[in-house]
Amino acid sequence: MSEKSEQTKQPQRLPEAAPALDVGALAGLPQQPQTMLLAHVQPDGQVAPIPYDQNKNALRVYMPDLAAVVGATGPTGPAGAVGSTGATGPTGSSGATGLTGPQGESGPTGPQGDKGDTGDSGPQGSSGETGPQGPQGETGPTGPVPDLTGADMPDFGPDIALTATTALDASNSHVWHTTEGATGTPDTRPATLPAASAGLLFRFFVENVNGLRIVATAGDVIWLTADGGTSAGGYIETTNIGIVELRAMNGTTWAVTAQTPGMAWTMS
C-alpha cells in the first residue's frame, strides 16, 4: 500500500476546542480522486467519515459527533411525479335492513263538525175548498112488472123456433126465440148466445114443459138477477113456461133483465 494510503488509515482526532465540524473541514484530509465520503459512528460515540478511494480502500477519520458531519441543507429537489390513482375497490354489500319500529299510537279523534243549517222549505200551496155535498135524491117509486105475455111486449122481429141445437149470432138480436114444436129435454137442443157485446138483446118464449137451455159462449157468463150467475161458458136451464129477456152488459156478461114471475132455473 502506498505511503499516502498508510497515512490516511491513521485516525486523526479533530481539535477538542472545535464545537462542530463542517463537512467542508473534511476537505483538508488527504483524498484521492473519485473518493466517496461516508460517516460511521464509532463505539465510543465518535462519528468517523469513511472515505473510499477508487480501489475501495477505506480512509478513516474520527469526528467528535454526528452534527459535525452534517452539511448545510441543500436546495429542495423537484417534487416527485404524482403516483397513478389506485383501482377502485369493490362495492361493499348493503347492510341488513333494520327492524321495523313499532306503530305509533293513533291520535285522538277530532271533534265532530257542526251540522249545517237546514234549508228553508218552500211554501205549501193552499188546498182548494171541498164543495158541499148535494142532497141525496129520493128513491123513485117501483115501477110495475111488465107483462111480457100481453100488451107490454115490444114489437120484435119474426120468431125463430128452437127445435134443435142452435148457434145464435148478433143478427138475431131483438128477435123472438120460441120453443114451439120442440121435443125432448132441454140439453138435447141448447141455444148458444153470441159473444157478449153491450147492446145485444135476446128474448126467449118457453111454450111447453119440454123447456129451454141457454148457453154462454166460452169466456162469457150469464147473471141471474136473484140467483147469482154461471161460470164462464156456463148455462141456465128451465122447464117452466114463460118469457125471459137477456141483455149484454159488456164484453163478457149477460144479465137476465126480465122474466115471467115464478120461473125456476138451474145453472152451471
DRENPA-3360 file (N, C-alpha, C; in nm, 2 decimals, always signed):
BEGIN
1 = MSEKSEQT = +0.09/-0.12/+0.00/+0.00/+0.00/+0.00/+0.09/+0.12/+0.00 ~ +0.05/+0.23/-0.06/+0.14/+0.35/-0.08/+0.15/+0.42/+0.05 ~ +0.25/+0.50/+0.06/+0.27/+0.58/+0.18/+0.15/+0.67/+0.21 ~ +0.09/+0.72/+0.10/-0.02/+0.81/+0.12/-0.14/+0.74/+0.18 ~ -0.16/+0.62/+0.14/-0.27/+0.54/+0.19/-0.25/+0.51/+0.34 ~ -0.12/+0.48/+0.38/-0.09/+0.45/+0.51/-0.12/+0.57/+0.60 ~ -0.09/+0.68/+0.55/-0.11/+0.80/+0.64/-0.26/+0.82/+0.66 ~ -0.34/+0.79/+0.56/-0.48/+0.82/+0.58/-0.55/+0.72/+0.66;
9 = KQPQRLPE = -0.49/+0.60/+0.68/-0.55/+0.50/+0.76/-0.54/+0.53/+0.91 ~ -0.45/+0.62/+0.95/-0.43/+0.65/+1.09/-0.54/+0.75/+1.13 ~ -0.62/+0.72/+1.23/-0.72/+0.81/+1.27/-0.67/+0.94/+1.32 ~ -0.73/+1.05/+1.28/-0.69/+1.18/+1.32/-0.80/+1.24/+1.40 ~ -0.77/+1.29/+1.52/-0.87/+1.35/+1.60/-0.87/+1.50/+1.58 ~ -0.99/+1.55/+1.57/-1.00/+1.69/+1.55/-0.97/+1.77/+1.67 ~ -0.95/+1.89/+1.66/-0.92/+1.97/+1.79/-1.04/+1.97/+1.88 ~ -1.02/+1.95/+2.01/-1.12/+1.93/+2.11/-1.20/+2.06/+2.12;
17 = AAPALDVG = -1.13/+2.18/+2.09/-1.19/+2.31/+2.11/-1.30/+2.33/+2.01 ~ -1.30/+2.26/+1.90/-1.40/+2.28/+1.79/-1.53/+2.23/+1.83 ~ -1.64/+2.32/+1.84/-1.77/+2.27/+1.89/-1.84/+2.19/+1.78 ~ -1.81/+2.21/+1.66/-1.87/+2.14/+1.55/-1.78/+2.14/+1.43 ~ -1.80/+2.06/+1.34/-1.72/+2.05/+1.22/-1.80/+2.05/+1.10 ~ -1.77/+2.14/+1.01/-1.84/+2.15/+0.88/-1.79/+2.03/+0.80 ~ -1.88/+1.99/+0.71/-1.83/+1.89/+0.62/-1.72/+1.94/+0.54 ~ -1.72/+2.07/+0.51/-1.62/+2.13/+0.43/-1.48/+2.12/+0.50;
25 = ALAGLPQQ = -1.48/+2.09/+0.63/-1.35/+2.08/+0.70/-1.28/+1.95/+0.66 ~ -1.36/+1.86/+0.60/-1.30/+1.73/+0.56/-1.22/+1.75/+0.43 ~ -1.23/+1.87/+0.38/-1.16/+1.89/+0.25/-1.01/+1.89/+0.28 ~ -0.96/+1.92/+0.40/-0.82/+1.92/+0.43/-0.76/+1.78/+0.44 ~ -0.85/+1.68/+0.45/-0.80/+1.54/+0.46/-0.74/+1.50/+0.33 ~ -0.63/+1.43/+0.33/-0.58/+1.38/+0.21/-0.67/+1.28/+0.14 ~ -0.71/+1.32/+0.02/-0.81/+1.23/-0.06/-0.75/+1.20/-0.19 ~ -0.80/+1.10/-0.25/-0.77/+1.06/-0.38/-0.88/+1.11/-0.47;
33 = PQTMLLAH = -0.85/+1.12/-0.59/-0.96/+1.15/-0.69/-1.07/+1.03/-0.68 ~ -1.19/+1.07/-0.70/-1.31/+0.98/-0.70/-1.33/+0.91/-0.57 ~ -1.28/+0.98/-0.46/-1.30/+0.93/-0.32/-1.44/+0.96/-0.28 ~ -1.52/+0.87/-0.22/-1.65/+0.89/-0.16/-1.64/+0.90/-0.01 ~ -1.72/+1.00/+0.04/-1.71/+1.02/+0.19/-1.84/+0.97/+0.25 ~ -1.82/+0.88/+0.35/-1.93/+0.82/+0.43/-1.90/+0.85/+0.57 ~ -2.00/+0.84/+0.66/-1.98/+0.86/+0.80/-2.01/+0.73/+0.87 ~ -1.94/+0.70/+0.98/-1.96/+0.58/+1.05/-1.95/+0.61/+1.20;
41 = VQPDGQVA = -2.05/+0.57/+1.28/-2.05/+0.60/+1.42/-1.96/+0.50/+1.49 ~ -1.86/+0.54/+1.57/-1.77/+0.45/+1.64/-1.84/+0.41/+1.77 ~ -1.79/+0.30/+1.83/-1.85/+0.26/+1.96/-1.84/+0.36/+2.07 ~ -1.74/+0.45/+2.06/-1.73/+0.55/+2.17/-1.81/+0.67/+2.14 ~ -1.90/+0.67/+2.04/-1.99/+0.78/+2.01/-1.93/+0.88/+1.91 ~ -1.81/+0.86/+1.87/-1.75/+0.94/+1.77/-1.80/+0.91/+1.63 ~ -1.81/+1.01/+1.55/-1.85/+0.99/+1.41/-1.73/+0.99/+1.32 ~ -1.71/+0.89/+1.24/-1.59/+0.88/+1.15/-1.63/+0.88/+1.01;
49 = PIPYDQNK = -1.60/+0.99/+0.94/-1.62/+0.98/+0.79/-1.53/+0.88/+0.73 ~ -1.59/+0.80/+0.64/-1.51/+0.69/+0.58/-1.50/+0.72/+0.44 ~ -1.39/+0.78/+0.40/-1.37/+0.79/+0.25/-1.32/+0.66/+0.19 ~ -1.36/+0.64/+0.07/-1.31/+0.53/-0.01/-1.25/+0.58/-0.13 ~ -1.14/+0.52/-0.17/-1.08/+0.56/-0.30/-1.13/+0.46/-0.41 ~ -1.08/+0.48/-0.52/-1.13/+0.40/-0.64/-1.09/+0.26/-0.62 ~ -1.00/+0.22/-0.53/-0.97/+0.08/-0.51/-1.04/+0.03/-0.39 ~ -1.14/+0.11/-0.34/-1.22/+0.07/-0.22/-1.14/+0.05/-0.10;
57 = NALRVYMP = -1.03/+0.13/-0.08/-0.95/+0.13/+0.04/-1.01/+0.23/+0.13 ~ -1.04/+0.19/+0.25/-1.11/+0.28/+0.34/-1.00/+0.38/+0.40 ~ -1.04/+0.51/+0.40/-0.96/+0.61/+0.46/-1.04/+0.66/+0.58 ~ -0.99/+0.63/+0.70/-1.07/+0.66/+0.82/-1.03/+0.79/+0.88 ~ -1.13/+0.85/+0.95/-1.11/+0.97/+1.02/-1.21/+0.98/+1.13 ~ -1.18/+1.01/+1.26/-1.27/+1.02/+1.37/-1.32/+1.16/+1.38 ~ -1.45/+1.18/+1.41/-1.51/+1.31/+1.43/-1.58/+1.32/+1.57 ~ -1.59/+1.44/+1.63/-1.65/+1.44/+1.76/-1.79/+1.40/+1.77;
65 = DLAAVVGA = -1.88/+1.44/+1.68/-2.02/+1.39/+1.69/-2.08/+1.40/+1.55 ~ -2.20/+1.35/+1.54/-2.27/+1.34/+1.41/-2.30/+1.47/+1.35 ~ -2.33/+1.58/+1.44/-2.36/+1.71/+1.39/-2.25/+1.77/+1.32 ~ -2.13/+1.73/+1.35/-2.01/+1.79/+1.29/-2.00/+1.75/+1.14 ~ -2.07/+1.64/+1.10/-2.06/+1.60/+0.96/-2.18/+1.63/+0.88 ~ -2.28/+1.69/+0.94/-2.40/+1.73/+0.87/-2.37/+1.86/+0.79 ~ -2.38/+1.86/+0.67/-2.36/+1.98/+0.59/-2.48/+2.07/+0.59 ~ -2.46/+2.18/+0.53/-2.57/+2.27/+0.51/-2.68/+2.21/+0.43;
73 = TGPTGPAG = -2.81/+2.25/+0.46/-2.92/+2.19/+0.39/-2.92/+2.23/+0.24 ~ -2.92/+2.14/+0.15/-2.92/+2.16/+0.01/-3.05/+2.22/-0.04 ~ -3.06/+2.26/-0.16/-3.19/+2.31/-0.21/-3.29/+2.20/-0.23 ~ -3.41/+2.24/-0.22/-3.52/+2.14/-0.23/-3.53/+2.08/-0.37 ~ -3.53/+1.95/-0.38/-3.54/+1.89/-0.51/-3.67/+1.91/-0.57 ~ -3.68/+1.89/-0.70/-3.82/+1.90/-0.76/-3.91/+1.79/-0.70 ~ -4.04/+1.83/-0.70/-4.14/+1.73/-0.65/-4.15/+1.61/-0.74 ~ -4.17/+1.50/-0.67/-4.18/+1.37/-0.74/-4.31/+1.37/-0.82;
81 = AVGSTGAT = -4.32/+1.29/-0.92/-4.44/+1.28/-1.00/-4.55/+1.22/-0.92 ~ -4.67/+1.27/-0.94/-4.79/+1.21/-0.87/-4.81/+1.07/-0.91 ~ -4.82/+0.98/-0.82/-4.85/+0.84/-0.85/-4.98/+0.82/-0.91 ~ -5.00/+0.72/-0.99/-5.13/+0.69/-1.05/-5.23/+0.65/-0.95 ~ -5.36/+0.69/-0.98/-5.47/+0.66/-0.88/-5.49/+0.51/-0.88 ~ -5.50/+0.46/-0.76/-5.52/+0.32/-0.74/-5.66/+0.27/-0.79 ~ -5.67/+0.15/-0.83/-5.80/+0.10/-0.88/-5.91/+0.11/-0.77 ~ -6.03/+0.13/-0.81/-6.14/+0.14/-0.71/-6.17/+0.01/-0.65;
89 = GPTGSSGA = -6.18/+0.01/-0.52/-6.21/-0.12/-0.46/-6.36/-0.17/-0.49 ~ -6.39/-0.29/-0.46/-6.52/-0.34/-0.49/-6.63/-0.28/-0.40 ~ -6.75/-0.26/-0.45/-6.85/-0.20/-0.37/-6.89/-0.29/-0.25 ~ -6.90/-0.24/-0.14/-6.94/-0.31/-0.02/-7.09/-0.36/-0.03 ~ -7.11/-0.47/+0.03/-7.25/-0.52/+0.03/-7.34/-0.43/+0.12 ~ -7.47/-0.42/+0.08/-7.56/-0.34/+0.16/-7.58/-0.40/+0.30 ~ -7.60/-0.31/+0.39/-7.62/-0.36/+0.53/-7.76/-0.42/+0.54 ~ -7.78/-0.51/+0.64/-7.91/-0.57/+0.66/-8.02/-0.46/+0.69;
97 = TGLTGPQG = -8.14/-0.49/+0.65/-8.25/-0.39/+0.67/-8.28/-0.39/+0.82 ~ -8.29/-0.27/+0.88/-8.32/-0.26/+1.02/-8.46/-0.31/+1.05 ~ -8.49/-0.35/+1.17/-8.62/-0.39/+1.21/-8.72/-0.27/+1.21 ~ -8.84/-0.31/+1.17/-8.95/-0.20/+1.16/-8.98/-0.16/+1.31 ~ -8.99/-0.04/+1.33/-9.02/+0.01/+1.46/-9.17/-0.01/+1.49 ~ -9.21/+0.00/+1.61/-9.35/-0.03/+1.65/-9.43/+0.09/+1.59 ~ -9.56/+0.05/+1.56/-9.65/+0.15/+1.51/-9.69/+0.25/+1.61 ~ -9.69/+0.38/+1.57/-9.72/+0.48/+1.66/-9.87/+0.48/+1.70;
105 = ESGPTGPQ = -9.90/+0.52/+1.81/-10.04/+0.53/+1.86/-10.13/+0.62/+1.78 ~ -10.25/+0.59/+1.75/-10.34/+0.67/+1.68/-10.37/+0.80/+1.76 ~ -10.37/+0.91/+1.69/-10.41/+1.04/+1.75/-10.55/+1.04/+1.79 ~ -10.59/+1.12/+1.88/-10.73/+1.13/+1.93/-10.82/+1.18/+1.81 ~ -10.94/+1.13/+1.81/-11.04/+1.17/+1.71/-11.08/+1.32/+1.73 ~ -11.07/+1.39/+1.62/-11.11/+1.53/+1.63/-11.26/+1.55/+1.66 ~ -11.29/+1.67/+1.70/-11.44/+1.69/+1.73/-11.52/+1.69/+1.61 ~ -11.64/+1.65/+1.62/-11.74/+1.65/+1.51/-11.77/+1.79/+1.47;
113 = GDKGDTGD = -11.77/+1.80/+1.33/-11.81/+1.93/+1.28/-11.95/+1.97/+1.31 ~ -11.98/+2.10/+1.31/-12.12/+2.14/+1.33/-12.21/+2.10/+1.22 ~ -12.33/+2.07/+1.25/-12.43/+2.04/+1.15/-12.47/+2.16/+1.07 ~ -12.48/+2.15/+0.94/-12.52/+2.26/+0.86/-12.67/+2.29/+0.88 ~ -12.70/+2.41/+0.85/-12.84/+2.46/+0.87/-12.93/+2.39/+0.76 ~ -13.05/+2.36/+0.81/-13.15/+2.30/+0.71/-13.21/+2.42/+0.63 ~ -13.21/+2.39/+0.50/-13.27/+2.49/+0.41/-13.41/+2.51/+0.44 ~ -13.46/+2.63/+0.41/-13.60/+2.67/+0.43/-13.69/+2.59/+0.33;
121 = SGPQGSSG = -13.80/+2.54/+0.38/-13.90/+2.47/+0.30/-13.98/+2.58/+0.22 ~ -14.01/+2.54/+0.10/-14.09/+2.63/+0.02/-14.23/+2.63/+0.07 ~ -14.30/+2.74/+0.04/-14.44/+2.75/+0.09/-14.53/+2.65/+0.03 ~ -14.62/+2.59/+0.11/-14.71/+2.49/+0.05/-14.83/+2.56/-0.01 ~ -14.87/+2.51/-0.12/-14.98/+2.57/-0.19/-15.11/+2.54/-0.11 ~ -15.20/+2.63/-0.12/-15.33/+2.61/-0.04/-15.41/+2.51/-0.12 ~ -15.49/+2.43/-0.04/-15.58/+2.33/-0.10/-15.71/+2.40/-0.13 ~ -15.77/+2.36/-0.24/-15.90/+2.42/-0.28/-16.00/+2.36/-0.18;
129 = ETGPQGPQ = -16.10/+2.44/-0.16/-16.21/+2.40/-0.07/-16.30/+2.30/-0.13 ~ -16.34/+2.20/-0.05/-16.43/+2.10/-0.09/-16.57/+2.15/-0.10 ~ -16.63/+2.14/-0.21/-16.77/+2.19/-0.22/-16.86/+2.11/-0.14 ~ -16.97/+2.17/-0.10/-17.07/+2.10/-0.02/-17.14/+1.98/-0.09 ~ -17.17/+1.87/-0.02/-17.23/+1.76/-0.08/-17.38/+1.79/-0.10 ~ -17.41/+1.75/-0.22/-17.55/+1.77/-0.26/-17.64/+1.67/-0.19 ~ -17.77/+1.71/-0.17/-17.86/+1.62/-0.10/-17.89/+1.50/-0.19 ~ -17.91/+1.38/-0.12/-17.94/+1.26/-0.19/-18.08/+1.26/-0.25;
137 = GETGPTGP = -18.08/+1.22/-0.37/-18.21/+1.22/-0.44/-18.31/+1.12/-0.38 ~ -18.43/+1.15/-0.39/-18.53/+1.05/-0.33/-18.54/+0.93/-0.43 ~ -18.56/+0.81/-0.36/-18.58/+0.69/-0.44/-18.72/+0.70/-0.51 ~ -18.72/+0.67/-0.64/-18.84/+0.67/-0.72/-18.93/+0.55/-0.68 ~ -19.05/+0.56/-0.71/-19.14/+0.45/-0.69/-19.11/+0.33/-0.78 ~ -19.13/+0.21/-0.73/-19.11/+0.09/-0.80/-19.21/+0.08/-0.92 ~ -19.16/+0.06/-1.03/-19.25/+0.05/-1.15/-19.32/-0.08/-1.15 ~ -19.42/-0.09/-1.23/-19.49/-0.22/-1.24/-19.41/-0.32/-1.32;
145 = VPDLTGAD = -19.42/-0.45/-1.29/-19.36/-0.55/-1.36/-19.42/-0.56/-1.50 ~ -19.34/-0.55/-1.60/-19.41/-0.56/-1.73/-19.47/-0.70/-1.76 ~ -19.58/-0.70/-1.83/-19.64/-0.82/-1.86/-19.59/-0.86/-2.00 ~ -19.49/-0.96/-2.00/-19.43/-1.00/-2.12/-19.51/-1.09/-2.21 ~ -19.63/-1.12/-2.16/-19.72/-1.20/-2.24/-19.83/-1.13/-2.30 ~ -19.84/-1.00/-2.28/-19.95/-0.92/-2.33/-19.91/-0.79/-2.40 ~ -19.99/-0.69/-2.37/-19.97/-0.56/-2.44/-19.84/-0.49/-2.41 ~ -19.77/-0.53/-2.30/-19.64/-0.46/-2.27/-19.52/-0.51/-2.35;
153 = MPDFGPDI = -19.54/-0.62/-2.42/-19.43/-0.67/-2.51/-19.41/-0.58/-2.62 ~ -19.28/-0.54/-2.64/-19.25/-0.45/-2.76/-19.26/-0.53/-2.89 ~ -19.26/-0.46/-2.99/-19.27/-0.53/-3.12/-19.14/-0.58/-3.17 ~ -19.12/-0.71/-3.17/-18.99/-0.77/-3.21/-19.01/-0.82/-3.35 ~ -18.89/-0.87/-3.40/-18.89/-0.93/-3.54/-18.96/-1.06/-3.54 ~ -18.95/-1.13/-3.65/-19.01/-1.26/-3.67/-18.96/-1.36/-3.57 ~ -19.04/-1.46/-3.54/-19.00/-1.57/-3.44/-18.90/-1.66/-3.51 ~ -18.81/-1.72/-3.41/-18.71/-1.82/-3.46/-18.74/-1.94/-3.37;
161 = ALTATTAL = -18.78/-2.05/-3.42/-18.81/-2.17/-3.35/-18.68/-2.25/-3.31 ~ -18.68/-2.28/-3.18/-18.56/-2.35/-3.12/-18.59/-2.50/-3.10 ~ -18.60/-2.57/-3.22/-18.64/-2.71/-3.21/-18.52/-2.80/-3.22 ~ -18.40/-2.74/-3.24/-18.28/-2.82/-3.24/-18.16/-2.73/-3.19 ~ -18.04/-2.79/-3.18/-17.93/-2.71/-3.13/-17.91/-2.59/-3.22 ~ -17.90/-2.47/-3.16/-17.90/-2.35/-3.24/-17.78/-2.26/-3.19 ~ -17.70/-2.21/-3.28/-17.60/-2.11/-3.25/-17.64/-1.98/-3.30 ~ -17.67/-1.89/-3.20/-17.72/-1.76/-3.24/-17.61/-1.66/-3.27;
169 = DASNSHVW = -17.64/-1.55/-3.34/-17.53/-1.45/-3.37/-17.59/-1.32/-3.35 ~ -17.51/-1.21/-3.36/-17.56/-1.08/-3.33/-17.67/-1.03/-3.42 ~ -17.69/-1.09/-3.54/-17.80/-1.05/-3.62/-17.93/-1.10/-3.57 ~ -17.93/-1.20/-3.47/-18.05/-1.25/-3.41/-18.10/-1.17/-3.29 ~ -18.03/-1.06/-3.26/-18.07/-0.97/-3.15/-18.20/-0.90/-3.19 ~ -18.28/-0.88/-3.08/-18.42/-0.82/-3.10/-18.51/-0.90/-3.19 ~ -18.50/-1.03/-3.17/-18.58/-1.13/-3.24/-18.64/-1.23/-3.13 ~ -18.77/-1.27/-3.15/-18.83/-1.37/-3.06/-18.77/-1.51/-3.09;
177 = HTTEGATG = -18.74/-1.58/-2.98/-18.69/-1.72/-3.00/-18.79/-1.80/-2.91 ~ -18.85/-1.90/-2.98/-18.96/-1.98/-2.91/-18.92/-2.13/-2.92 ~ -18.98/-2.20/-2.83/-18.97/-2.35/-2.82/-19.09/-2.42/-2.89 ~ -19.16/-2.34/-2.97/-19.28/-2.41/-3.03/-19.24/-2.52/-3.12 ~ -19.30/-2.64/-3.10/-19.27/-2.76/-3.17/-19.15/-2.84/-3.12 ~ -19.08/-2.79/-3.01/-18.97/-2.86/-2.96/-19.01/-2.99/-2.89 ~ -18.92/-3.09/-2.89/-18.95/-3.22/-2.82/-18.82/-3.25/-2.74 ~ -18.83/-3.35/-2.66/-18.72/-3.40/-2.59/-18.68/-3.30/-2.47;
185 = TPDTRPAT = -18.56/-3.33/-2.41/-18.52/-3.25/-2.29/-18.44/-3.13/-2.34 ~ -18.42/-3.02/-2.26/-18.35/-2.90/-2.30/-18.21/-2.93/-2.34 ~ -18.14/-3.02/-2.28/-18.00/-3.04/-2.31/-17.97/-3.10/-2.45 ~ -18.08/-3.15/-2.51/-18.06/-3.21/-2.65/-18.07/-3.10/-2.76 ~ -18.11/-2.98/-2.73/-18.13/-2.87/-2.83/-18.10/-2.74/-2.76 ~ -17.97/-2.72/-2.71/-17.94/-2.59/-2.65/-17.93/-2.48/-2.75 ~ -17.96/-2.35/-2.70/-17.94/-2.23/-2.78/-17.82/-2.16/-2.73 ~ -17.71/-2.14/-2.81/-17.59/-2.08/-2.76/-17.58/-1.93/-2.80;
193 = LPAASAGL = -17.56/-1.84/-2.71/-17.55/-1.70/-2.73/-17.43/-1.66/-2.81 ~ -17.43/-1.55/-2.88/-17.30/-1.50/-2.94/-17.22/-1.44/-2.83 ~ -17.09/-1.40/-2.87/-17.00/-1.33/-2.77/-17.07/-1.20/-2.73 ~ -17.07/-1.18/-2.60/-17.14/-1.06/-2.54/-17.08/-0.93/-2.60 ~ -17.17/-0.84/-2.62/-17.13/-0.71/-2.67/-17.24/-0.61/-2.63 ~ -17.20/-0.51/-2.55/-17.30/-0.42/-2.49/-17.41/-0.38/-2.60 ~ -17.54/-0.39/-2.56/-17.65/-0.35/-2.65/-17.72/-0.47/-2.71 ~ -17.66/-0.59/-2.72/-17.73/-0.70/-2.77/-17.85/-0.74/-2.68;
201 = LFRFFVEN = -17.96/-0.78/-2.73/-18.08/-0.82/-2.65/-18.15/-0.94/-2.71 ~ -18.17/-1.04/-2.63/-18.24/-1.16/-2.68/-18.36/-1.19/-2.59 ~ -18.47/-1.23/-2.65/-18.59/-1.27/-2.57/-18.63/-1.41/-2.61 ~ -18.66/-1.49/-2.51/-18.70/-1.63/-2.53/-18.84/-1.66/-2.48 ~ -18.92/-1.74/-2.55/-19.06/-1.78/-2.51/-19.06/-1.93/-2.49 ~ -19.07/-1.98/-2.37/-19.08/-2.12/-2.34/-19.23/-2.15/-2.35 ~ -19.27/-2.23/-2.45/-19.41/-2.25/-2.48/-19.46/-2.38/-2.42 ~ -19.37/-2.47/-2.38/-19.42/-2.60/-2.33/-19.32/-2.65/-2.22;
209 = VNGLRIVA = -19.35/-2.76/-2.16/-19.27/-2.81/-2.05/-19.15/-2.89/-2.10 ~ -19.13/-2.89/-2.23/-19.00/-2.95/-2.28/-18.88/-2.86/-2.25 ~ -18.92/-2.73/-2.21/-18.81/-2.64/-2.15/-18.71/-2.59/-2.25 ~ -18.61/-2.51/-2.19/-18.51/-2.44/-2.27/-18.38/-2.44/-2.20 ~ -18.26/-2.45/-2.27/-18.13/-2.43/-2.22/-18.06/-2.32/-2.30 ~ -18.01/-2.22/-2.23/-17.94/-2.11/-2.29/-17.79/-2.11/-2.25 ~ -17.70/-2.12/-2.34/-17.56/-2.14/-2.31/-17.48/-2.01/-2.35 ~ -17.39/-1.97/-2.26/-17.30/-1.86/-2.29/-17.17/-1.91/-2.37;
217 = TAGDVIWL = -17.12/-1.83/-2.46/-17.00/-1.87/-2.53/-16.88/-1.87/-2.44 ~ -16.78/-1.94/-2.48/-16.66/-1.95/-2.40/-16.61/-1.82/-2.35 ~ -16.59/-1.81/-2.22/-16.53/-1.68/-2.16/-16.64/-1.59/-2.11 ~ -16.77/-1.61/-2.15/-16.88/-1.52/-2.10/-16.95/-1.59/-1.99 ~ -17.03/-1.50/-1.91/-17.11/-1.56/-1.80/-17.25/-1.50/-1.82 ~ -17.35/-1.57/-1.76/-17.49/-1.53/-1.76/-17.53/-1.50/-1.61 ~ -17.57/-1.38/-1.58/-17.60/-1.34/-1.44/-17.75/-1.34/-1.42 ~ -17.80/-1.43/-1.33/-17.94/-1.43/-1.29/-17.96/-1.32/-1.18;
225 = TADGGTSA = -18.05/-1.24/-1.20/-18.06/-1.12/-1.10/-18.07/-1.16/-0.96 ~ -18.15/-1.26/-0.93/-18.17/-1.30/-0.79/-18.09/-1.43/-0.75 ~ -18.05/-1.51/-0.84/-17.99/-1.64/-0.81/-17.84/-1.65/-0.84 ~ -17.77/-1.54/-0.86/-17.63/-1.54/-0.89/-17.60/-1.56/-1.04 ~ -17.49/-1.61/-1.07/-17.45/-1.63/-1.21/-17.38/-1.76/-1.24 ~ -17.36/-1.78/-1.37/-17.30/-1.91/-1.41/-17.15/-1.89/-1.41 ~ -17.08/-2.00/-1.43/-16.94/-2.00/-1.46/-16.92/-1.96/-1.60 ~ -16.79/-1.93/-1.63/-16.76/-1.89/-1.77/-16.80/-2.00/-1.87;
233 = GGYIETTN = -16.87/-1.96/-1.97/-16.91/-2.07/-2.07/-17.02/-2.16/-2.01 ~ -17.09/-2.12/-1.90/-17.19/-2.20/-1.84/-17.33/-2.18/-1.91 ~ -17.43/-2.23/-1.84/-17.57/-2.22/-1.90/-17.67/-2.20/-1.79 ~ -17.79/-2.16/-1.83/-17.91/-2.16/-1.75/-18.02/-2.24/-1.81 ~ -18.10/-2.31/-1.73/-18.20/-2.40/-1.79/-18.33/-2.40/-1.71 ~ -18.45/-2.41/-1.78/-18.58/-2.41/-1.71/-18.67/-2.50/-1.79 ~ -18.77/-2.56/-1.72/-18.88/-2.63/-1.78/-19.02/-2.57/-1.75 ~ -19.01/-2.44/-1.70/-19.13/-2.37/-1.67/-19.17/-2.29/-1.80;
241 = IGIVELRA = -19.30/-2.28/-1.82/-19.35/-2.20/-1.93/-19.34/-2.05/-1.89 ~ -19.29/-1.97/-1.98/-19.28/-1.82/-1.95/-19.18/-1.76/-2.05 ~ -19.16/-1.63/-2.02/-19.07/-1.55/-2.11/-18.95/-1.50/-2.03 ~ -18.83/-1.49/-2.09/-18.71/-1.45/-2.03/-18.63/-1.35/-2.12 ~ -18.58/-1.25/-2.07/-18.50/-1.15/-2.15/-18.35/-1.14/-2.10 ~ -18.26/-1.15/-2.19/-18.11/-1.14/-2.16/-18.05/-1.02/-2.24 ~ -17.98/-0.94/-2.17/-17.91/-0.83/-2.23/-17.76/-0.83/-2.20 ~ -17.68/-0.80/-2.30/-17.54/-0.80/-2.29/-17.50/-0.67/-2.22;
249 = MNGTTWAV = -17.43/-0.67/-2.10/-17.40/-0.55/-2.03/-17.26/-0.50/-2.06 ~ -17.17/-0.59/-2.11/-17.04/-0.55/-2.15/-16.99/-0.66/-2.24 ~ -16.86/-0.67/-2.25/-16.80/-0.77/-2.35/-16.79/-0.91/-2.29 ~ -16.83/-0.93/-2.17/-16.82/-1.07/-2.11/-16.95/-1.11/-2.03 ~ -17.04/-1.02/-2.01/-17.15/-1.05/-1.92/-17.29/-1.04/-1.98 ~ -17.37/-1.14/-1.96/-17.51/-1.13/-2.00/-17.59/-1.13/-1.87 ~ -17.70/-1.04/-1.87/-17.78/-1.03/-1.75/-17.92/-1.06/-1.78 ~ -17.99/-1.14/-1.69/-18.14/-1.16/-1.71/-18.21/-1.03/-1.66;
257 = TAQTPGMA = -18.26/-0.95/-1.75/-18.32/-0.82/-1.71/-18.47/-0.83/-1.69 ~ -18.53/-0.94/-1.74/-18.68/-0.96/-1.72/-18.71/-1.10/-1.74 ~ -18.82/-1.15/-1.66/-18.86/-1.28/-1.67/-19.00/-1.29/-1.62 ~ -19.07/-1.40/-1.66/-19.21/-1.42/-1.60/-19.19/-1.46/-1.45 ~ -19.27/-1.40/-1.37/-19.26/-1.43/-1.22/-19.28/-1.58/-1.20 ~ -19.20/-1.64/-1.11/-19.22/-1.77/-1.07/-19.14/-1.87/-1.15 ~ -19.06/-1.83/-1.25/-18.98/-1.93/-1.33/-18.87/-1.97/-1.24 ~ -18.84/-2.10/-1.25/-18.73/-2.16/-1.17/-18.62/-2.20/-1.27;
265 = WTMS = -18.49/-2.18/-1.22/-18.38/-2.20/-1.31/-18.27/-2.29/-1.24 ~ -18.21/-2.37/-1.33/-18.08/-2.43/-1.28/-17.97/-2.37/-1.37 ~ -17.85/-2.37/-1.31/-17.74/-2.31/-1.39/-17.61/-2.39/-1.36 ~ -17.52/-2.37/-1.44/-17.39/-2.43/-1.43/-17.28/-2.33/-1.47;
% end
